[in-house]
């Protein structure tokens, strides 16, 4: 049988590269597309030798074309960390709007099913806890985070418009905090920041008083949920994340215990519009996809630490201590 062909935008990024791996494993011909602003070819270099893999260096905010048939598009191109999208807010808005429009047009032309990577950030600083898919959110459209939050909200609206108006096969995943190997050390999110700081023997930076909560999902679990959603018949948004909620201060304590360093916290001002609560209600994912996370945080952090140990440059006096 001829392999089904899938395009993964943002394919050289943290999540995109793991999706490429999974799709290759499942027997697909994978085309990864990335402009490499936040992606890294190291994440996919092991795939270049494979006949069933191609790479396109391209910005999806510009016209997108790939030759031949196309069965699926997974749109994961976007800066996903505040440190990135606050530096390039206009590009972030463009990849969520123009990029999504271009790819929906490609999906129409090819008769492909399209899955978009939305985010828990569509819920903003939520007034409903835990967050369910029918909650409309509490987002500041003109705040500094609006470039990312509203790009994703527009992306969902555009995707649903193509589904309802053109009958296009679409899927929407709302991704909650995800971690694992291939995260950028300098991407500014709490887990790579904490792990890098702990390994270097530096104080852990906590923004605010550390009482805000997050729910961390290991990347393999997330990819499994996305794959199930892609092949499902469900077209409305689905939360994929781990409902195990923890405060940032408790998380700092876990990281110090894992790395064997003494807890040393440096408190900094809380960024504008930073969500105080984040926990997915995954009842829908359980019901529609038969999915729930399998990797607990202790095991996921252990696997992630092994990756970070290879990447973090530890000062000589720390390494020899």
N, C-alpha and C positions, 0 to 999 in steps of 0.2 A: 504494500500500500504506500502511496505517496505521503510524505510527511506533511502534516498541517503546518502552516507558516504563521508566525506570530511576530509582531513588532513590539518591542519594549522601549518606550522613550524613557530617558533618564537611566538607561541600561548600564552605565558605568558607575552609578551611584550606589549607596549602601543597600537600599531595598531593591533597586533595579537589578543589581548584579546577582543577588540571591535569587530573584525571580528567573533570571536567565539560566542559572544553574538548575533550578527545579524544572523549568520547561524543557531544557536539553535532556534531563534525566527522564522526563515523561515522553520523549520521542519527537518533540517538535523541532522544526527548523526555526531558529531564533535570529531575528535581526535586532540588534541593539542600536539605539540612536541616542547621542549625547553631544552637547556642545562643550562639555568638560569644564564648565565654569565651577561647578562644585563636585562633579564626578571625577573618577580617577581610573585610568586604563589599567592600573595594577589590579583592580578588582575583577577584571575580566580577561586578563592576559592569558590565563590558563585555558580559555575557550578559543583563542585565535587559531589554534592548530586543528580545530574540528571543522569538517566539511559542512556540518549543519549549523554553523554560526557565521554571522556577518556583522560588521560594525560600520555604522555611518556617523561621521563627525558632522553634526548638523544641528542648527537651532530650530526647534519646531515652531517658534514664533513666526518663522518665514515659511513659504510654501513647502509642503512635505509631499514627496513622492517616493515610492519604492516600487521596483519592477516586479512583475509577476503577481500571482494570486496572493491573497492575504486572508487568513481566517480570523485572526484575533489581533486587537491592538490593546496594549496595556499602557496607559498614559501616566507615567511616574516622573516625568520631567518637571522639576521645580526645585528651587532652593527650599529647604525644609527646616532650617534652623534660624532663630532670630538673628544670630550674628551674621548670617548670609543675607537674609531678605531685608534686613535693615540697611545693609550696604547697597543693595541693588533692588530697591523697591519697584522701580518701573519695569525692569526685566521680569520680576516676580509676577507683577500684574499681567504682563504680556504673555507669559507662558501659560498662565491660568485662563486667559481670555482668548487671545489670538491663537495660541498653540492648541488649545482645546478645540477651537473652531476649525482650524486646519485639519486636525486629526479626525474630527467628526465627519468632515468632508471626504477625507480619504476612506474612512470606514464606509460611507455611503457609496463611493465609487467602486470599492472592492467587494461590497457585500459582507463586510467583516463585523464581528461583534466587538464592541469597545468597552473596556473596563477603565474607569478613572479612579485615581488615588485621591480621594478627599481626605479629610482630617477631623480629628476631634476639635480642632480650633474653630470649626463652624459653630460650635456651641459657645464660644467666647468664654467669658468669666461666668460660669453657669449659675442660674438660679434654681435649677432642678438637679437633684443628686440622688443616685447616679444618673448619668445622661442616657436617655432613650432616644431612638431614632425619630420619634415624633416631636421632640423638643426643638423649637425653632431657634434657640440660642439667644445670647446676650452679647452682641459684638459691637464694638465702637468702630464705625466705618471710617472715621477720620483720625483715629489714633495711629501711633507708629506701627502697630501690628496689623492695621487694616489692610495693608498691601497684600499680606498673605491670607488673612482670614477671608477677606472679600473676594480675592482671586479664586479661592476654593469654593465659596458660596456661589459665585457666578458660574464657575465650572460645573457645579451640580445643576444649576438652573438651565444652562445651555445644553447639557447632556439630556436632561429630562425633556427639553423642548424638541430635540431631535428624535427622541423616543416617541413622544406623543404625536408630533406633527408629521414625521417621516416614517414612523414605524421601525426606526433603527434599533437593533439589539444592543442594549446598553446595560452596564452594571456599575454600581457605585459603592466603593468601600470607604468607610470612615475609619481611618487608622489612628489608634491611640499610641502613646509613647512606646516606641520599639527600640530594642537594643541588641547588640551582638557584634561579632567580628565584622570588620570593614567600616565601622563608624570612623569618621575623621576625628583625629585627636583634638583638632582645634575648632570643631564645629560649634562650640559654645553650649551645647546641651549638657544637662546636669551629669549624666553618666560618664561620658568621655572626660568631662572636666574633673569630676571627682577621682576617677581612676588615674588620670594623668597626674593630678596633683599628689595623690597618695603615693604613687610610684616614685615621684621625684622628691618626696619628703616635704612637700609644701603644704601650707594650710588649705583646707577645703573651703571654697568660696560659696557661701549661702546668701542668696538674695532675699531680703526680708528677714523674718524671724524663724524661718524654716518650718512653720506650721502648715504651709500650703501642701497639698497632696498631689501625687502622681500615681499612675498605675502602669507598671512596666511589663511589656510583653516581649518574650524572646523571639528573635527574627524567624526561626524555623516554624514556630507556631503561627506567626502572622502569615508567612508564605503559604502554609497549608490552608488557612482560612481564605486567602485571596484566590488560591487555585480552585477551591471548592465553589466559591462565589462565581468565578469565571464560567464554570461549567454548569451552574445552576440555572433555573428558570426565573430567578427573582430579580426584578429590575429596580426596586427601590433601595435607598441607602441601607447598608448593614454595618453596624459597629463591629470591628475586629480589634480586640485588645484583651488584656488580662485584668479582670476585675479586682485583683489583689492590690488594695490601696495602701499607700505608705506616705508618711510625711517626709519632707525633704531632710529634716534633721535626723529622723530615724534612718533614712537612706544613707546619710553621711556616716552614721554609726556602723551600719552594715558594711560599707566600703572599707572603713578603717579596720574592722574586725577581719574582713576577707584578706586584706593586704598586710595585716600584721603591724600597722602603724598606730601611734597614739592619736586619739581624736584631737584635732586642732582646727578650730573653725574660725574663719574670717567673715564677719557679717558685712554685707553691702546693701545699698538701697534696692528696694524692690522695683523692677522695671514697670513702666506704665502699662496698665491693662493686663498684667500677668495674671493668669487664672489662679484662683485660690483653691479650687477643687477640680479634680479630674479623675473620673472613674467610669468605665463603660458598663452599661447594662447590656449583657450579651445574650439575653433571652432569645432574641430573634435569630442570632447566629446559631444558637443551640437548636432551635426549632427548624429553621429552613435549611441549614447546612450540616447539621449534626456535628458542629464544631465547638470545641472549647480548648483552651490552652493545656498543654501536656507538660511543659518544662517549668518547674518552679523557679522562683527568683534565685535561690541559692545556687542551683545547678547552672542556670543561665549566666549568672555573674561569674561563676568559676570558669566557664568556657570563654567568656568575653575577656576575663583577666589574662588568660593565656595569650590571646591575640595582642592585647595591649602591652604585655611584657616584651614582646618582640619589636614593638614600634616606638615605645617611649625611650627617649634618651635620658638615662639616669645619671646624675652627676657622679664623677669618679669617687668622691668621698662617701657618697651614699652607697654606691655599688660595692665598695671595699669595706664598708662598715660591718 
